[in-house]
């Protein structure tokens, strides 16, 4: 088995990562500033799930466009960007207050929604990132 490092860590994946990081960072800061402290945790969980589903659905949309390609690794880069982007304001806010925080409360939604979407992208993946010899 041989991994294609250029495809896995290429410029396209970095663009996906950084764009979703910036979007989620700005939205995360907005949620923390505009919502009550007691509701911020739930709102950030919904924001994370919404942005990850949006990023994955965008890859499915690209599958129907003849000029674009749907890639599993793009969806993963989107998810990592959202996770880091929402973790940064959360870590900053709660490090000031010395509290421990659990970012994702509902793991059932993650399993029921995202795993099938990622498996579908692996099936539809047009550019193989792993070759079996």
DAFENJO-V359156 format. One record per residue. RES is the residue in one small letter. PSI is psi as a letter, one per 40 degrees, with the letter a starting at -180 (999 if undefined). Layout:
BEGIN
res: (RES:RES)
psi: (PSI:PSI)
END
This chain:
BEGIN
res: (x:x:x:x:x:x:x:x:x:x:x:x:x:x:x:x:x:x:x:x:x:x:x:x:x:x:x:x:x:x:x:x:x:x:x:x:x:x:x:x:x:x:x:x:x:x:x:x:x:x:x:x:x:x:x:x:x:x:x:x:x:x:x:x:x:x:x:x:x:x:x:x:x:x:x:x:x:x:x:x:x:x:x:x:x:x:x:x:x:x:x:x:x:x:x:x:x:x:x:x:x:x:x:x:x:x:x:x:x:x:x:x:x:x:x:x:x:x:x:x:x:x:x:x:x:x:x:x:x:x:x:x:x)
psi: (h:h:i:g:d:d:d:d:f:i:d:d:d:d:d:d:d:d:d:d:d:d:d:d:d:d:d:d:d:d:d:d:d:e:i:i:d:d:e:d:d:d:d:d:d:d:d:d:d:d:d:d:d:d:d:d:d:d:d:d:d:d:d:e:h:d:e:i:i:h:h:d:d:d:d:d:d:d:d:d:d:d:d:d:d:d:d:d:d:d:d:d:d:e:d:d:e:f:i:i:h:h:d:h:d:g:e:d:d:d:d:d:d:d:d:d:d:d:d:d:d:d:d:e:h:d:h:h:e:h:h:h:999)
END
